[in-house]
């Protein structure tokens, strides 16, 4: 539309909170705006990002009871998180509104836009993909996604939590491939139907990676360095950022050892 901005700014944040509630000691201003000790603090009404997408992993514990009772997410914890974030955004960057959120046990994704830009948002969709590698506890790992169009520009956000463990490289690869093939689709990898439900359209019009002006995948990928601590040339705490780049050669996801499909 004529009054829509020519470009927009997007903030993406991810945090594995390990089933701990946010408290007053958690500096979410630093998380959302990159401000900490020794940096210039935001003033009320400061211009913030147009779109804010936040992915949380382990919002609740991943024990078997929650895998059954919180299969669709933990609404109480999600609402509490939303309130804290909206308060922080409103205080430092003005009013925001929620576009869509989606949860799956401890995995949670929420997207906000500035209040005055809400009228440019349309074609909102969401989905969740439960990892097939977790057996009876499906939903502990996987992905939750939100997609929408902003003034005709499609944006897609995917919050990911892959299987953990040093030896589970192939399971991480399989889960990532499953997410890419099944998100927003009407059939799964085995050709079985994924019917529309809970506002998930599953019309196979797009994937989590293709068909968008901007596609963002973030979260806890659990990629590990394929090297023992004893093989490190020195203590990891003594590494500088340039030094740490040399360790990328031991990351299967960056060295060809992991095939995301």
C-alpha positions in Angstrom: 0.0 0.0 0.0 1.1 3.6 -0.5 1.9 4.3 3.1 3.9 1.1 3.7 7.7 1.6 4.3 10.0 0.7 1.5 12.1 -1.5 3.8 11.7 -3.0 7.3 14.1 -4.0 10.0 13.9 -7.4 11.6 15.2 -8.6 14.9 15.6 -12.4 15.5 16.4 -13.7 19.0 16.9 -17.2 20.3 17.4 -18.5 23.8 17.4 -22.0 25.5 16.1 -21.1 28.9 16.4 -24.6 30.2 13.0 -24.5 31.9 13.8 -21.4 33.9 11.4 -18.5 34.1 12.7 -15.1 33.2 13.4 -13.1 36.3 14.4 -9.5 37.2 18.0 -10.6 37.0 17.7 -11.5 33.3 18.5 -8.5 31.3 16.2 -8.9 28.3 17.0 -5.3 27.2 20.5 -6.5 26.5 19.0 -9.6 24.6 16.5 -7.6 22.6 18.6 -4.4 21.9 22.2 -5.5 22.4 22.7 -3.2 25.3 24.7 -4.1 28.4 27.1 -2.6 30.8 29.2 0.2 29.4 26.9 0.8 26.5 24.6 3.8 25.8 21.1 2.9 27.2 18.0 3.3 25.1 15.7 6.1 25.8 11.9 5.7 26.0 10.4 5.9 22.5 13.7 5.0 20.8 13.1 3.6 17.3 13.3 -0.2 17.5 13.0 -3.0 14.9 9.8 -3.2 12.8 9.5 -7.0 13.3 10.6 -9.0 16.3 10.8 -12.8 16.1 11.8 -14.7 19.3 12.5 -18.4 19.6 12.6 -20.1 22.9 13.8 -23.7 23.6 13.0 -25.6 26.8 10.4 -23.2 28.0 9.3 -26.1 30.1 11.1 -29.3 31.1 11.2 -32.0 28.5 10.2 -34.9 30.8 7.6 -37.5 29.6 4.6 -35.9 31.4 5.1 -32.6 29.6 5.4 -34.4 26.3 1.8 -35.5 26.8 0.3 -32.6 28.7 2.1 -29.8 26.9 2.1 -31.2 23.4 0.7 -28.0 22.0 2.9 -25.8 24.2 2.6 -24.3 27.7 0.1 -21.5 27.4 0.7 -20.1 30.9 4.5 -19.8 30.4 4.0 -18.5 26.8 1.6 -15.8 27.9 4.0 -14.8 30.7 6.9 -14.6 28.3 4.9 -12.5 25.9 3.9 -10.0 28.6 7.5 -9.5 29.7 8.7 -9.0 26.2 5.9 -6.6 25.2 6.5 -4.6 28.3 10.2 -4.2 27.4 9.5 -3.4 23.8 6.9 -0.8 24.8 9.2 0.8 27.3 12.1 1.2 24.9 10.7 1.2 21.4 7.0 1.9 21.5 3.9 -0.3 21.2 4.0 -3.7 19.4 1.3 -6.3 18.7 1.6 -10.0 18.2 1.3 -11.4 14.7 1.2 -15.1 15.7 2.8 -17.5 18.1 3.1 -21.3 18.1 4.3 -23.7 20.8 5.2 -27.4 21.0 6.1 -28.7 24.5 9.1 -26.5 25.4 9.6 -25.0 21.9 8.0 -21.6 21.4 8.0 -19.0 18.6 6.4 -15.6 18.8 6.5 -12.7 16.2 5.6 -9.1 17.0 5.3 -6.1 14.7 5.1 -2.4 15.5 1.5 -1.5 16.2 1.3 1.1 13.4 2.5 -1.5 10.9 -0.1 -4.2 11.8 -2.4 -3.1 8.9 0.3 -4.2 6.4 0.4 -7.8 7.7 -1.7 -10.4 6.0 -1.7 -14.1 4.9 -0.5 -15.3 8.3 0.2 -19.0 8.7 2.0 -21.3 11.2 3.0 -24.9 11.6 4.8 -27.3 13.9 6.9 -30.3 12.9 7.6 -33.0 15.5 10.9 -34.9 15.1 10.4 -38.5 14.0 13.7 -39.4 15.7 12.4 -39.1 19.3 10.1 -42.2 19.2 7.2 -42.1 21.6 8.3 -38.7 22.9 7.7 -36.9 19.6 7.6 -33.2 20.0 10.6 -32.9 22.4 12.6 -31.8 19.3 11.5 -30.4 16.0 10.5 -27.0 14.7 7.7 -24.3 15.0 7.2 -21.9 12.2 5.4 -18.6 11.5 4.9 -17.1 8.1 3.2 -13.9 7.0 3.3 -11.3 4.2 4.2 -7.7 4.9 2.9 -5.4 2.1 3.3 -8.3 -0.3 6.7 -9.4 1.0 6.7 -12.9 2.4 8.7 -13.5 5.7 9.1 -16.9 7.4 10.6 -17.6 10.8 11.5 -21.1 12.1 12.6 -21.9 15.6 14.5 -25.2 15.7 15.6 -27.6 18.5 17.6 -30.6 17.2 18.5 -33.8 19.0 21.5 -33.3 21.4 24.5 -35.6 22.0 27.9 -35.9 20.5 27.1 -39.0 18.5 23.7 -37.9 17.1 24.9 -36.2 14.0 22.8 -38.3 11.7 19.6 -37.7 13.8 20.2 -34.0 13.7 20.6 -34.2 9.9 17.4 -36.3 9.6 15.4 -33.9 11.8 16.6 -30.9 9.8 15.7 -32.6 6.5 12.3 -33.5 7.9 11.6 -29.9 9.0 12.5 -28.6 5.6 10.3 -31.1 3.8 7.2 -31.1 6.0 6.8 -27.5 7.3 3.6 -25.9 5.8 3.1 -29.1 3.7 -0.1 -31.2 3.3 1.9 -34.5 3.3 4.8 -35.8 5.4 8.0 -37.4 4.2 6.2 -40.8 4.1 3.5 -39.4 1.8 0.9 -39.4 4.6 -1.6 -36.6 5.0 -1.0 -33.7 7.3 -4.5 -32.2 7.5 -5.2 -28.5 8.3 -5.7 -28.0 12.1 -5.3 -25.4 14.8 -5.0 -22.7 12.2 -2.2 -24.5 10.4 -3.2 -24.3 6.8 -0.8 -26.8 5.3 -1.6 -25.9 1.8 1.8 -26.8 0.3 2.2 -23.3 -1.2 5.6 -22.7 0.3 8.3 -24.3 2.5 10.2 -22.9 5.5 13.1 -21.9 3.1 11.6 -21.3 -0.3 9.1 -18.8 -1.6 9.9 -16.0 0.7 11.7 -12.6 0.5 13.3 -13.5 3.9 13.5 -16.9 5.6 15.1 -17.1 9.0 16.0 -20.4 10.8 17.4 -20.1 14.3 17.4 -21.9 17.6 19.3 -24.7 19.4 20.8 -26.8 16.6 23.0 -28.7 19.0 25.8 -28.9 16.4 29.0 -30.1 18.2 32.7 -29.9 17.4 34.0 -33.3 16.4 37.0 -33.1 18.7 37.7 -34.1 22.3 38.6 -31.5 24.9 41.9 -33.2 25.4 42.7 -32.6 21.8 42.3 -28.9 22.0 45.6 -27.0 21.8 44.8 -25.0 24.8 41.9 -24.2 27.2 38.8 -22.9 25.3 38.5 -20.0 27.7 41.8 -18.6 26.4 40.6 -18.5 22.7 40.0 -15.2 21.0 37.3 -14.8 18.4 39.8 -15.1 15.5 41.2 -18.3 17.1 37.8 -19.9 17.5 37.2 -19.6 13.7 39.8 -22.3 13.2 37.6 -24.7 15.1 34.9 -24.5 12.3 36.8 -27.3 10.5 35.7 -29.6 13.3 32.0 -28.7 13.0 30.2 -31.4 10.9 27.5 -28.9 9.9 30.2 -26.7 8.2 32.6 -29.2 6.9 30.3 -31.4 4.8 29.7 -34.0 7.4 26.1 -33.0 7.9 23.7 -33.1 5.0 20.5 -31.1 5.7 18.9 -32.2 2.5 
